[in-house]
């Protein structure tokens, strides 16, 4: 984890990816990439010397109409002092009916039903990062 945090710190400083007062929202799938990124940003927040906030949001696709259990993530982020929100969606049923791809990740760029913008509502983040895209040196929203 220390190596990841060091690389993250270097990228943030080299590319000026975080400015004072930013609210960085990470889209958390529950996989190791998004969870590690969120925790690393939480640690970086305490040591970078630039005041910024980190928050996490998960879109529950409700595949099969069943809500997933994200309590382990909620517990981890609470322990790290990172606000966490779960947004229940109908992406799963929509995907199964309309998508031609076999994997949900491939349909996200084509998702035009409003599901992809859902987490941005009412969160007031200044930066959005989805999984590993954080390491790419550009700003999505400033």
N, C-alpha and C positions, 0 to 999 in steps of 0.2 A: 504494500500500500504506500510505503514511503517513496518508492521509485515513481509510482503513478502520480503522487502528489507533487514530486519534484518536477516531472515533465509538465504537469498541468500548470504549475507556478511559472515555469519558463515560457510556455506558450502564452499565458495570460499577460505576462510582463512584456515579452517580445512584440506581441501583436496588439497590445493595449486593449484587450478584450473586455475588461471590466473597468468601469469608471465609478468614481464616488457616487453613492446613492442608487446604484443599479439594483434592480430586483431581478435575479436570474431564476427563471422557471425551467426545471428539467422535466421532460416527459419520461416517466418511469414505467417501463414495461414489466419490471420484476426480474429481468435478466441481469446477469452479472455486470454488463457494460453500464447500463443506466443506473444501477444501484451504486456501483463503485464511483461513477462520476458524481453522483449526488453527495455521497459521503465525503469524497475528496474535496468537492467545492465547499462543503460545510467546514472541513478542517482548514481549508485555504482562507475562508472568511475570517477565521480567528488569527491568522498569522500573516496575511498579505500586507496589512497596513493601509488598505483601502476599504472604507466602510461600504459594504454591500450586503444584500440579503439573498438567501437561497430558499427556494421553495420547490416542492415536487408535486406533480399531478399525474395520476394514472387514469387512463380511459379504460374502463372495464367494458370490453366488447359484448359481454353477456352471450357468449356462444352457447347455443342450445337453450337460450332464454334463462340461463342460470348465472347468478352473480358469483364472481370469484371471491375467494377469501384473501384479502390483502393485509390481514392483521399483522403478520410478521414484518411486513414493510412499515406499517404504521408504528409498530413498536420500535423498530430500528431507528426510524427518522425522529421519533419522539426522544429517544435516548441521545441522538445527535443534535437535538434542538432545531430540527428542520421542519417547518410547517409542511403538512402533507394532506392532499385532498384526493379523494377518489370520485371520479365522475362516471356515473352509470350511463351507458349509451345503448343504442340499438344497432351498433356497427356490426355485431355478429350476425344477427338475422338479415340485415341489409346485405352484408357481404355474401352470405350463403345463397341469397336469391339472385343478386345482380353481377357479382364478380366472375370474371372468366379465368382469373389467375388461381393457382393452387395455394398460394401463400398470401395472407393478409397484407404483409409488408409491400408486396408488389402493387397492390391496389390503392395504397394511400395517395400517390400522386394523382390518381384518377378520381379520388373521392370527392364528389361534388355536391353531396347531399347535406353539407353543413357539419358533418361529423368531425372533420379535421380542424375546424376552427372553434369547436365547442369549448375546449379548455381555456381559450384566451379570454372568454367572456368573464368579466368580474374578477379577474386576478391581478390586473394592473401591473404586469411584469414589464420590464424594459428590455429584457433579453429572453429569448426562447431557445432552448436546446433540446433536441430530440436524440437521446442515446449518444452515440459516439460522434455526432456532428459537431460537438463542442470543439473538438480539436482542429476543425477547419478554420483557417484564419480569416474569417469575415464576420461581420455583424449582421444578424438577421433583422433585428429591430433595435433602433437606438432612439 
